[in-house]
């Protein structure tokens, strides 16, 4: 067995590696975010596609106070590329002009409901098997409806839930119709795939029709370069569960830069009922033994691991983006990790009663100079972007650094321009001593 040395890293080094891994340092996608609005549409579409492939997963959510989260994620890295470019990159079919009409991404359960690069399809075989073994998820599956949906998709091609007969029985949002339950079950177990949306509605199609043959056959492209066992288990054909976990664990390390095992598992929610702990530990050991992960020590952290290629590169360089971040952005979606890496405690309060909220409904962290310097709760109303609450991180003596105020004002002004607002109106500002400086910076 190969002897593995442990590398000591400071939190500052971890933070720089994390920003680099997340595509938030320098110009990893080929142009300055300030130039995004001036370049051609196809170049913007291609850039959004590269962001998706760089991150491996972009979380979806219905909340839209500034824009929906799947738009905010590329905006944070690219600038204002436009909704059309984002929608086309995710669901328009075709990556650039080389493969017109071919789907390049799909939706599935990863960290949560996410858009994923289509080449990730084989590595979720473990989850498709887990759902099939369980036989149930949120609802009892109406088995009698499955054959009819398969037949209609085969005969008629891609269909929405509305095309299939409607998604609800008339009650609350979770009161799904039998059709909706059945087609979502087929999506869970991989017989059906969503590679496109119309508006906010999923379009369902048969996996055999839209997933390329090379992704449904042995020898898929791997990040690790390690051998893959291909098998049919529990009615699902694909890489073995152990190989799926090992590949996704490696991809998680690449997109984090450095993380504890819980950090790595959280990216695609690899723990819990889907994967036995022994499978995870064996996959981790294989990646370390292969030299793909390096054990690291970070003061105050549990055992952690770095993506070896990131450590082999020169130290991360380039300016950090100044931007608002979606609370569902993969830089900050793991709250405990965000606290350890940035010293920043963040909670989504959208589902907290209004009277009990501390920072606001849809609080967005502000990234500036490689730090999270503030929280903003934005809401566009016509030509005005309201910063309903701005909460700054304070220094040891309770003051707010001038750079944090300037960075927050810049992020707000850029966001306002992006969504077509003409001005920014701050509401409550904490601490109140920062009001004059923020007001002046917004006017400047």
DOVEXTI-146816 format. One record per residue (C-alpha): chain; x, y, z; residue number from 1. Coordinates in Angstrom, 1 decimal. Layout:
<atoms>
("A"; (X; Y; Z); NUM)
...
</atoms>
This chain:
<atoms>
("A"; (0.0; 0.0; 0.0); 1)
("A"; (1.3; 3.4; -0.9); 2)
("A"; (2.3; 5.7; 1.9); 3)
("A"; (0.2; 8.8; 2.0); 4)
("A"; (1.5; 12.1; 3.5); 5)
("A"; (-0.8; 14.6; 5.1); 6)
("A"; (-0.6; 18.3; 4.0); 7)
("A"; (-1.3; 21.1; 6.5); 8)
("A"; (-3.5; 24.0; 5.2); 9)
("A"; (-4.6; 27.2; 6.7); 10)
("A"; (-8.2; 28.4; 6.5); 11)
("A"; (-7.1; 31.2; 4.2); 12)
("A"; (-5.6; 28.6; 1.8); 13)
("A"; (-8.7; 26.5; 2.0); 14)
("A"; (-10.9; 29.5; 1.1); 15)
("A"; (-8.7; 30.4; -1.9); 16)
("A"; (-8.9; 26.8; -3.1); 17)
("A"; (-12.7; 26.7; -2.6); 18)
("A"; (-13.2; 29.9; -4.6); 19)
("A"; (-11.0; 28.6; -7.4); 20)
("A"; (-12.8; 25.3; -7.5); 21)
("A"; (-16.1; 27.1; -7.7); 22)
("A"; (-15.0; 29.3; -10.7); 23)
("A"; (-15.1; 32.5; -8.7); 24)
("A"; (-11.5; 33.6; -9.1); 25)
("A"; (-10.1; 35.2; -12.2); 26)
("A"; (-11.7; 34.5; -15.6); 27)
("A"; (-12.0; 30.7; -15.8); 28)
("A"; (-14.8; 30.9; -18.3); 29)
("A"; (-13.1; 33.1; -20.9); 30)
("A"; (-14.2; 36.7; -20.3); 31)
("A"; (-14.6; 39.3; -17.7); 32)
("A"; (-18.1; 39.4; -16.1); 33)
("A"; (-18.3; 43.0; -17.0); 34)
("A"; (-18.2; 42.1; -20.7); 35)
("A"; (-21.1; 39.5; -20.5); 36)
("A"; (-23.7; 41.8; -21.8); 37)
("A"; (-21.6; 42.8; -24.9); 38)
("A"; (-20.7; 39.4; -26.3); 39)
("A"; (-22.8; 37.3; -28.7); 40)
("A"; (-25.6; 35.0; -27.6); 41)
("A"; (-23.9; 31.7; -28.6); 42)
("A"; (-20.8; 32.6; -26.6); 43)
("A"; (-22.9; 33.4; -23.6); 44)
("A"; (-24.8; 30.1; -24.0); 45)
("A"; (-21.5; 28.2; -24.2); 46)
("A"; (-20.2; 30.0; -21.1); 47)
("A"; (-23.3; 29.0; -19.1); 48)
("A"; (-22.8; 25.4; -20.3); 49)
("A"; (-19.2; 25.5; -19.1); 50)
("A"; (-20.3; 26.8; -15.7); 51)
("A"; (-22.7; 23.8; -15.4); 52)
("A"; (-20.0; 21.3; -16.3); 53)
("A"; (-17.5; 23.0; -14.0); 54)
("A"; (-19.8; 22.8; -11.0); 55)
("A"; (-21.4; 19.5; -11.9); 56)
("A"; (-24.8; 20.4; -10.4); 57)
("A"; (-26.9; 23.6; -10.3); 58)
("A"; (-29.7; 23.5; -7.8); 59)
("A"; (-33.2; 24.5; -8.8); 60)
("A"; (-35.7; 26.3; -6.7); 61)
("A"; (-39.0; 28.1; -7.3); 62)
("A"; (-38.3; 31.3; -5.3); 63)
("A"; (-37.7; 34.3; -7.4); 64)
("A"; (-37.2; 37.7; -5.7); 65)
("A"; (-34.3; 38.8; -7.9); 66)
("A"; (-34.2; 35.9; -10.3); 67)
("A"; (-34.5; 32.1; -9.8); 68)
("A"; (-31.5; 30.4; -8.3); 69)
("A"; (-30.5; 28.5; -11.5); 70)
("A"; (-30.0; 32.0; -13.1); 71)
("A"; (-28.2; 33.4; -10.1); 72)
("A"; (-25.5; 30.8; -10.1); 73)
("A"; (-24.1; 31.6; -13.6); 74)
("A"; (-24.7; 35.3; -13.0); 75)
("A"; (-22.4; 35.1; -10.0); 76)
("A"; (-19.6; 33.7; -12.2); 77)
("A"; (-20.2; 35.3; -15.6); 78)
("A"; (-22.2; 38.5; -15.0); 79)
("A"; (-25.4; 39.4; -16.8); 80)
("A"; (-25.5; 36.8; -19.6); 81)
("A"; (-29.3; 37.0; -19.8); 82)
("A"; (-32.1; 34.6; -19.1); 83)
("A"; (-32.3; 33.4; -22.7); 84)
("A"; (-28.7; 32.2; -22.6); 85)
("A"; (-29.3; 30.4; -19.3); 86)
("A"; (-32.5; 28.7; -20.4); 87)
("A"; (-30.9; 27.7; -23.8); 88)
("A"; (-27.8; 26.3; -22.1); 89)
("A"; (-29.8; 24.2; -19.6); 90)
("A"; (-32.8; 23.2; -21.7); 91)
("A"; (-32.5; 24.4; -25.2); 92)
("A"; (-30.7; 21.3; -26.6); 93)
("A"; (-27.3; 21.6; -28.2); 94)
("A"; (-24.0; 22.8; -26.9); 95)
("A"; (-22.9; 25.4; -29.3); 96)
("A"; (-23.2; 24.7; -33.0); 97)
("A"; (-21.4; 21.4; -33.0); 98)
("A"; (-24.3; 19.3; -31.6); 99)
("A"; (-27.5; 21.2; -32.5); 100)
("A"; (-30.6; 19.7; -30.9); 101)
("A"; (-28.8; 17.1; -28.8); 102)
("A"; (-29.7; 17.4; -25.1); 103)
("A"; (-26.7; 18.3; -22.9); 104)
("A"; (-28.2; 18.3; -19.4); 105)
("A"; (-30.9; 16.6; -17.4); 106)
("A"; (-32.7; 17.1; -14.1); 107)
("A"; (-32.3; 14.7; -11.2); 108)
("A"; (-32.0; 14.4; -7.5); 109)
("A"; (-28.5; 15.3; -6.5); 110)
("A"; (-27.8; 17.9; -3.7); 111)
("A"; (-31.5; 18.5; -4.2); 112)
("A"; (-33.4; 18.9; -7.5); 113)
("A"; (-30.6; 19.9; -9.8); 114)
("A"; (-29.7; 20.5; -13.4); 115)
("A"; (-26.8; 18.1; -14.2); 116)
("A"; (-24.5; 17.6; -17.2); 117)
("A"; (-25.9; 14.7; -19.2); 118)
("A"; (-22.5; 12.9; -18.9); 119)
("A"; (-23.3; 12.5; -15.2); 120)
("A"; (-26.2; 10.2; -16.0); 121)
("A"; (-24.4; 6.8; -15.5); 122)
("A"; (-23.2; 7.8; -12.0); 123)
("A"; (-26.7; 8.2; -10.6); 124)
("A"; (-27.5; 4.5; -11.2); 125)
("A"; (-26.9; 3.9; -7.5); 126)
("A"; (-29.8; 6.3; -6.6); 127)
("A"; (-32.1; 4.9; -9.3); 128)
("A"; (-31.6; 1.4; -7.7); 129)
("A"; (-32.2; 2.8; -4.2); 130)
("A"; (-35.5; 4.3; -5.3); 131)
("A"; (-36.5; 1.1; -7.0); 132)
("A"; (-35.7; -1.0; -4.0); 133)
("A"; (-37.7; 1.3; -1.7); 134)
("A"; (-40.7; 1.1; -4.0); 135)
("A"; (-42.1; 4.3; -2.7); 136)
("A"; (-41.0; 7.9; -2.1); 137)
("A"; (-43.4; 10.7; -1.2); 138)
("A"; (-46.5; 8.9; -2.5); 139)
("A"; (-47.7; 5.3; -3.0); 140)
("A"; (-46.9; 4.6; -6.6); 141)
("A"; (-50.1; 3.9; -8.7); 142)
("A"; (-48.7; 0.9; -10.6); 143)
("A"; (-51.7; 0.7; -12.9); 144)
("A"; (-50.8; 4.1; -14.4); 145)
("A"; (-47.2; 3.3; -15.3); 146)
("A"; (-47.8; 1.3; -18.5); 147)
("A"; (-50.1; 4.0; -19.9); 148)
("A"; (-47.5; 6.7; -19.4); 149)
("A"; (-44.8; 4.6; -21.0); 150)
("A"; (-47.0; 3.9; -24.0); 151)
("A"; (-48.0; 7.5; -24.5); 152)
("A"; (-44.4; 8.7; -24.3); 153)
("A"; (-43.3; 6.0; -26.8); 154)
("A"; (-46.1; 6.9; -29.2); 155)
("A"; (-46.3; 10.7; -28.8); 156)
("A"; (-42.8; 11.8; -27.8); 157)
("A"; (-41.9; 14.3; -25.1); 158)
("A"; (-44.8; 15.4; -22.9); 159)
("A"; (-45.5; 17.6; -19.9); 160)
("A"; (-47.6; 16.6; -17.0); 161)
("A"; (-50.4; 18.8; -18.4); 162)
("A"; (-50.1; 16.9; -21.7); 163)
("A"; (-50.4; 13.6; -19.7); 164)
("A"; (-53.6; 14.8; -18.0); 165)
("A"; (-52.6; 17.2; -15.2); 166)
("A"; (-50.4; 17.3; -12.1); 167)
("A"; (-52.8; 18.0; -9.3); 168)
("A"; (-56.0; 16.6; -7.9); 169)
("A"; (-57.2; 20.0; -6.8); 170)
("A"; (-55.7; 20.3; -3.4); 171)
("A"; (-52.3; 21.7; -2.2); 172)
("A"; (-49.2; 21.5; -4.3); 173)
("A"; (-48.3; 18.0; -2.9); 174)
("A"; (-51.8; 16.7; -3.7); 175)
("A"; (-50.5; 15.1; -6.9); 176)
("A"; (-52.6; 13.3; -9.4); 177)
("A"; (-51.9; 9.7; -10.1); 178)
("A"; (-50.4; 10.7; -13.5); 179)
("A"; (-47.9; 13.1; -11.8); 180)
("A"; (-47.0; 10.5; -9.1); 181)
("A"; (-46.4; 7.9; -11.8); 182)
("A"; (-44.3; 10.0; -14.2); 183)
("A"; (-42.2; 11.3; -11.3); 184)
("A"; (-41.6; 7.7; -10.1); 185)
("A"; (-40.5; 6.7; -13.6); 186)
("A"; (-38.1; 9.7; -13.5); 187)
("A"; (-36.8; 8.6; -10.1); 188)
("A"; (-36.0; 5.1; -11.3); 189)
("A"; (-34.5; 6.3; -14.6); 190)
("A"; (-37.1; 5.0; -17.2); 191)
("A"; (-38.0; 8.6; -17.9); 192)
("A"; (-35.8; 11.7; -18.1); 193)
("A"; (-36.3; 15.4; -18.1); 194)
("A"; (-33.9; 17.2; -20.4); 195)
("A"; (-36.0; 20.2; -21.2); 196)
("A"; (-38.5; 22.6; -19.6); 197)
("A"; (-41.2; 24.7; -21.1); 198)
("A"; (-41.7; 27.7; -18.9); 199)
("A"; (-41.3; 26.1; -15.5); 200)
("A"; (-42.9; 22.7; -16.5); 201)
("A"; (-40.8; 19.6; -16.9); 202)
("A"; (-40.9; 17.9; -20.2); 203)
("A"; (-40.6; 14.1; -19.8); 204)
("A"; (-39.2; 11.6; -22.3); 205)
("A"; (-38.1; 8.0; -22.4); 206)
("A"; (-34.5; 7.5; -21.3); 207)
("A"; (-33.8; 5.1; -24.2); 208)
("A"; (-34.6; 7.9; -26.6); 209)
("A"; (-32.7; 10.9; -25.1); 210)
("A"; (-29.8; 9.4; -23.2); 211)
("A"; (-27.0; 8.7; -25.7); 212)
("A"; (-26.1; 5.0; -26.2); 213)
("A"; (-22.6; 5.6; -24.9); 214)
("A"; (-24.0; 6.7; -21.5); 215)
("A"; (-26.1; 3.6; -21.3); 216)
("A"; (-23.3; 1.1; -22.1); 217)
("A"; (-20.1; 0.0; -20.3); 218)
("A"; (-17.0; 2.1; -20.2); 219)
("A"; (-18.4; 5.6; -19.5); 220)
("A"; (-15.9; 8.4; -19.3); 221)
("A"; (-14.5; 8.8; -15.8); 222)
("A"; (-12.8; 11.5; -13.8); 223)
("A"; (-10.9; 9.0; -11.7); 224)
("A"; (-9.5; 6.8; -14.5); 225)
("A"; (-10.2; 3.8; -12.3); 226)
("A"; (-11.9; 0.6; -13.5); 227)
("A"; (-15.7; 0.5; -13.5); 228)
("A"; (-17.9; -2.5; -13.0); 229)
("A"; (-21.1; -2.5; -15.2); 230)
("A"; (-24.0; -4.5; -13.9); 231)
("A"; (-27.8; -4.9; -13.8); 232)
("A"; (-29.1; -4.8; -10.3); 233)
("A"; (-32.6; -4.2; -9.0); 234)
("A"; (-33.7; -3.6; -12.6); 235)
("A"; (-31.2; -0.8; -13.2); 236)
("A"; (-28.3; -1.1; -15.6); 237)
("A"; (-25.2; 1.0; -15.0); 238)
("A"; (-22.0; 1.2; -13.0); 239)
("A"; (-22.0; -0.6; -9.7); 240)
("A"; (-23.2; 1.3; -6.6); 241)
("A"; (-19.6; 1.4; -5.3); 242)
("A"; (-18.2; 2.8; -8.5); 243)
("A"; (-21.0; 5.4; -8.7); 244)
("A"; (-20.1; 6.6; -5.2); 245)
("A"; (-16.4; 6.7; -5.9); 246)
("A"; (-16.8; 8.7; -9.0); 247)
("A"; (-19.3; 11.2; -7.5); 248)
("A"; (-17.1; 11.5; -4.4); 249)
("A"; (-14.1; 12.5; -6.7); 250)
("A"; (-16.3; 15.0; -8.5); 251)
("A"; (-17.4; 16.5; -5.2); 252)
("A"; (-13.8; 16.9; -4.1); 253)
("A"; (-12.9; 18.7; -7.4); 254)
("A"; (-15.8; 21.2; -7.0); 255)
("A"; (-15.0; 21.9; -3.3); 256)
("A"; (-11.2; 22.0; -3.5); 257)
("A"; (-11.0; 20.9; 0.1); 258)
("A"; (-13.6; 19.3; 2.4); 259)
("A"; (-14.3; 17.0; 5.3); 260)
("A"; (-16.0; 13.7; 4.5); 261)
("A"; (-19.4; 15.2; 5.4); 262)
("A"; (-18.7; 18.2; 3.1); 263)
("A"; (-17.9; 15.8; 0.2); 264)
("A"; (-21.0; 13.7; 0.8); 265)
("A"; (-23.2; 16.7; 0.9); 266)
("A"; (-22.5; 17.8; -2.7); 267)
("A"; (-24.6; 15.0; -4.1); 268)
("A"; (-26.1; 13.8; -0.8); 269)
("A"; (-24.3; 10.5; -1.0); 270)
("A"; (-24.9; 9.5; 2.6); 271)
("A"; (-28.1; 8.4; 4.3); 272)
("A"; (-30.4; 5.6; 3.1); 273)
("A"; (-29.0; 5.5; -0.5); 274)
("A"; (-25.4; 4.4; 0.4); 275)
("A"; (-24.0; 2.2; 3.2); 276)
("A"; (-21.3; 3.8; 5.2); 277)
("A"; (-18.9; 1.0; 4.4); 278)
("A"; (-19.3; 1.7; 0.7); 279)
("A"; (-18.4; 5.4; 1.3); 280)
("A"; (-15.4; 4.6; 3.4); 281)
("A"; (-14.0; 2.1; 0.8); 282)
("A"; (-14.5; 4.6; -2.0); 283)
("A"; (-12.7; 7.3; 0.0); 284)
("A"; (-9.8; 4.9; 0.7); 285)
("A"; (-9.5; 4.0; -3.0); 286)
("A"; (-9.3; 7.7; -4.0); 287)
("A"; (-6.6; 8.4; -1.5); 288)
("A"; (-4.7; 5.3; -2.5); 289)
("A"; (-4.9; 6.3; -6.2); 290)
("A"; (-3.5; 9.7; -5.3); 291)
("A"; (-6.6; 11.6; -6.4); 292)
("A"; (-7.4; 12.8; -2.9); 293)
("A"; (-4.8; 14.1; -0.4); 294)
("A"; (-5.5; 14.0; 3.4); 295)
("A"; (-5.1; 17.5; 4.8); 296)
("A"; (-5.1; 19.0; 8.3); 297)
("A"; (-6.9; 22.3; 8.9); 298)
("A"; (-6.9; 23.7; 12.4); 299)
("A"; (-10.2; 23.1; 14.2); 300)
("A"; (-11.5; 20.8; 11.4); 301)
("A"; (-12.2; 17.1; 11.4); 302)
("A"; (-10.2; 15.0; 9.0); 303)
("A"; (-10.3; 16.6; 5.5); 304)
("A"; (-9.2; 15.8; 2.0); 305)
("A"; (-8.1; 18.0; -0.9); 306)
("A"; (-8.4; 17.4; -4.6); 307)
("A"; (-4.8; 16.5; -5.5); 308)
("A"; (-4.8; 18.3; -8.8); 309)
("A"; (-5.8; 21.6; -7.0); 310)
("A"; (-2.8; 21.2; -4.7); 311)
("A"; (-0.5; 20.4; -7.6); 312)
("A"; (-1.4; 23.7; -9.4); 313)
("A"; (0.2; 27.0; -8.5); 314)
("A"; (-1.5; 28.9; -5.6); 315)
("A"; (-4.9; 30.3; -6.6); 316)
("A"; (-4.6; 33.7; -8.2); 317)
("A"; (-6.9; 36.3; -9.7); 318)
("A"; (-9.4; 38.7; -8.3); 319)
("A"; (-12.5; 37.3; -6.6); 320)
("A"; (-15.9; 38.2; -8.0); 321)
("A"; (-17.9; 40.9; -6.2); 322)
("A"; (-21.4; 39.6; -6.4); 323)
("A"; (-24.6; 38.5; -4.7); 324)
("A"; (-24.8; 34.8; -4.2); 325)
("A"; (-27.9; 32.6; -4.2); 326)
("A"; (-28.4; 30.8; -0.9); 327)
("A"; (-28.6; 27.7; -3.1); 328)
("A"; (-25.2; 28.4; -4.7); 329)
("A"; (-22.8; 25.5; -4.2); 330)
("A"; (-20.2; 27.8; -2.6); 331)
("A"; (-22.5; 28.3; 0.4); 332)
("A"; (-25.2; 25.6; 0.3); 333)
("A"; (-23.5; 23.6; 3.1); 334)
("A"; (-24.1; 25.9; 6.0); 335)
("A"; (-21.6; 24.3; 8.5); 336)
("A"; (-18.9; 24.3; 5.8); 337)
("A"; (-19.6; 28.0; 5.0); 338)
("A"; (-19.1; 28.8; 8.7); 339)
("A"; (-15.8; 27.0; 8.8); 340)
("A"; (-14.4; 28.4; 5.5); 341)
("A"; (-15.7; 31.9; 5.7); 342)
("A"; (-16.5; 32.5; 9.3); 343)
("A"; (-20.0; 33.4; 8.1); 344)
("A"; (-23.2; 31.9; 9.5); 345)
("A"; (-26.0; 31.8; 7.0); 346)
("A"; (-29.6; 30.5; 7.2); 347)
("A"; (-32.3; 30.6; 4.6); 348)
("A"; (-35.3; 32.2; 6.3); 349)
("A"; (-37.9; 32.0; 3.4); 350)
("A"; (-39.8; 29.3; 5.4); 351)
("A"; (-39.5; 31.1; 8.7); 352)
("A"; (-42.5; 33.2; 9.9); 353)
("A"; (-41.9; 36.8; 9.0); 354)
("A"; (-41.9; 38.0; 12.6); 355)
("A"; (-39.1; 35.6; 13.4); 356)
("A"; (-36.7; 36.4; 10.6); 357)
("A"; (-33.4; 37.9; 11.5); 358)
("A"; (-31.9; 38.8; 8.1); 359)
("A"; (-34.8; 38.6; 5.7); 360)
("A"; (-36.9; 36.4; 3.3); 361)
("A"; (-34.3; 35.5; 0.6); 362)
("A"; (-31.0; 36.6; 2.1); 363)
("A"; (-28.1; 36.5; -0.4); 364)
("A"; (-24.5; 36.6; 0.9); 365)
("A"; (-22.3; 39.2; -0.7); 366)
("A"; (-18.9; 38.0; -1.9); 367)
("A"; (-16.2; 40.6; -2.1); 368)
("A"; (-12.4; 40.3; -2.1); 369)
("A"; (-12.6; 36.6; -1.4); 370)
("A"; (-14.8; 37.1; 1.7); 371)
("A"; (-18.5; 37.0; 2.6); 372)
("A"; (-18.9; 40.5; 3.8); 373)
("A"; (-22.7; 41.1; 4.1); 374)
("A"; (-26.2; 39.7; 3.7); 375)
("A"; (-28.8; 41.3; 1.4); 376)
("A"; (-32.5; 40.6; 1.2); 377)
("A"; (-33.4; 41.9; -2.3); 378)
("A"; (-36.8; 42.4; -4.0); 379)
("A"; (-37.3; 44.1; -7.4); 380)
("A"; (-40.4; 46.3; -7.7); 381)
("A"; (-40.6; 47.9; -11.2); 382)
("A"; (-37.7; 50.2; -11.7); 383)
("A"; (-36.5; 49.9; -8.1); 384)
("A"; (-34.4; 47.2; -6.5); 385)
("A"; (-35.2; 47.2; -2.8); 386)
("A"; (-32.5; 46.0; -0.5); 387)
("A"; (-35.1; 45.3; 2.2); 388)
("A"; (-32.4; 44.5; 4.7); 389)
("A"; (-28.6; 44.8; 4.5); 390)
("A"; (-26.6; 43.2; 7.3); 391)
("A"; (-22.9; 43.7; 7.3); 392)
("A"; (-20.3; 41.5; 9.0); 393)
("A"; (-18.6; 43.6; 11.6); 394)
("A"; (-15.0; 43.7; 12.8); 395)
("A"; (-13.7; 43.0; 16.3); 396)
("A"; (-14.6; 46.5; 17.4); 397)
("A"; (-18.1; 46.5; 15.9); 398)
("A"; (-17.2; 48.6; 12.8); 399)
("A"; (-17.8; 47.8; 9.2); 400)
("A"; (-14.8; 47.9; 6.8); 401)
("A"; (-15.1; 50.5; 4.1); 402)
("A"; (-14.2; 47.9; 1.5); 403)
("A"; (-17.2; 45.8; 2.6); 404)
("A"; (-19.6; 48.7; 2.1); 405)
("A"; (-18.1; 49.6; -1.3); 406)
("A"; (-18.3; 45.9; -2.4); 407)
("A"; (-21.9; 45.5; -1.3); 408)
("A"; (-22.9; 48.7; -3.1); 409)
("A"; (-21.2; 47.5; -6.2); 410)
("A"; (-22.9; 44.1; -6.0); 411)
("A"; (-26.3; 45.8; -5.6); 412)
("A"; (-25.8; 48.2; -8.4); 413)
("A"; (-24.8; 45.5; -10.8); 414)
("A"; (-27.7; 43.3; -9.8); 415)
("A"; (-30.1; 46.2; -10.3); 416)
("A"; (-28.7; 46.8; -13.9); 417)
("A"; (-29.0; 43.1; -14.6); 418)
("A"; (-32.7; 42.9; -13.7); 419)
("A"; (-33.6; 46.2; -15.4); 420)
("A"; (-34.0; 48.3; -12.2); 421)
("A"; (-32.9; 51.9; -12.4); 422)
("A"; (-32.1; 52.5; -8.7); 423)
("A"; (-31.3; 50.7; -5.5); 424)
("A"; (-33.2; 51.7; -2.3); 425)
("A"; (-31.8; 50.3; 0.9); 426)
("A"; (-34.2; 49.5; 3.7); 427)
("A"; (-33.0; 48.5; 7.1); 428)
("A"; (-29.2; 48.5; 7.5); 429)
("A"; (-27.3; 46.8; 10.3); 430)
("A"; (-25.4; 48.2; 12.0); 431)
("A"; (-27.1; 51.5; 11.6); 432)
("A"; (-23.7; 53.3; 11.6); 433)
("A"; (-23.1; 52.0; 8.1); 434)
("A"; (-26.1; 53.8; 6.6); 435)
("A"; (-24.3; 57.0; 5.5); 436)
("A"; (-21.5; 55.1; 3.9); 437)
("A"; (-23.8; 52.7; 2.0); 438)
("A"; (-26.1; 55.5; 0.9); 439)
("A"; (-23.1; 57.4; -0.5); 440)
("A"; (-21.7; 54.3; -2.2); 441)
("A"; (-24.9; 53.5; -3.9); 442)
("A"; (-25.2; 57.0; -5.2); 443)
("A"; (-21.6; 56.9; -6.4); 444)
</atoms>
